[in-house]
Amino acid sequence: MLTQIDGILGQRGMSSPIQWSTPAAACGRAALLIAEHRGGTREIVRNPHLTKDWAAFAVRTPNLLAAVQAVLGPDIAVENTFLVVKWPGREFEIPWHQDGIDARLELHPDRSVSAWLAITDATAANGGLSVAPGSHRLGYLPVQKEPANGAERGRADQAHGFTPETTIPVPLRAGCAVLMDSRLVHRSGTNTSDGARIGLNVRYTAPGGILRRDPQSPSVVPISGTGWKSSRTRERRAPL
Ligand SMILES: O=C(O)CCC(=O)C(=O)O
């Protein structure tokens, strides 16, 4: 039973902090992103690793990749990324969820891992992540449709005992990352600070890690090892 397994990241289901960039380089990237996105209303950019050199580089940074390979083995691909820009004072919460399951996707928890890369500093005040350590041992929770926007997410709410008291903030300096078990329950709150908060979420997978995937999803991108050559046809469902 998956629920009785600690999982690839151990009892807490997470590993942090992992240095993916120097603080100065991350802050420099943040300044460019703030200039690029200022005035826009779109706060989530899907799959920047497919279109932006900086993101393609970020998902491959040696320290981060080594941490991912340490738990998944040498053959790594990026299934998906998204960039979240939280502007100061704008109401924007991301509710409790698990990265490895939604309407589009289900990832094998032993063959996938999720990373969240702080591009600015991320704190409880500016909308950084909070996690429920050990929650991955519950396994995947049923997916529910959100009444507000119709999005489907893993049902991981107060009914399962996730409250601010049972969860912990994961503050990260710009240039640091947290690795999370694909089943780890986490959320982020509104940015109540006076500066933008920016982070990049990355779902990494090893061959065999994709249990279900919407055929419309862009191709997975192998970034290390040779094991993807044989499984590529199976994992690739749609052209870029
Ligand atoms: O960037 C955020 O605020 C939260 C993102 C998140 O929860 C995730 O990437 O899974």
The ligand as a Gaussian input file, in Angstrom:
#p B3LYP/6-31G(d) Opt

LIG

0 1
 O        3.968000      29.303000      -6.394000
 C        3.113000      29.102000      -5.537000
 O        2.659000      29.991000      -4.843000
 C        2.586000      27.746000      -5.236000
 C        2.893000      26.802000      -6.284000
 C        2.508000      25.425000      -5.913000
 O        1.859000      25.112000      -4.991000
 C        3.019000      24.410000      -6.728000
 O        3.839000      24.774000      -7.534000
 O        2.621000      23.258000      -6.619000

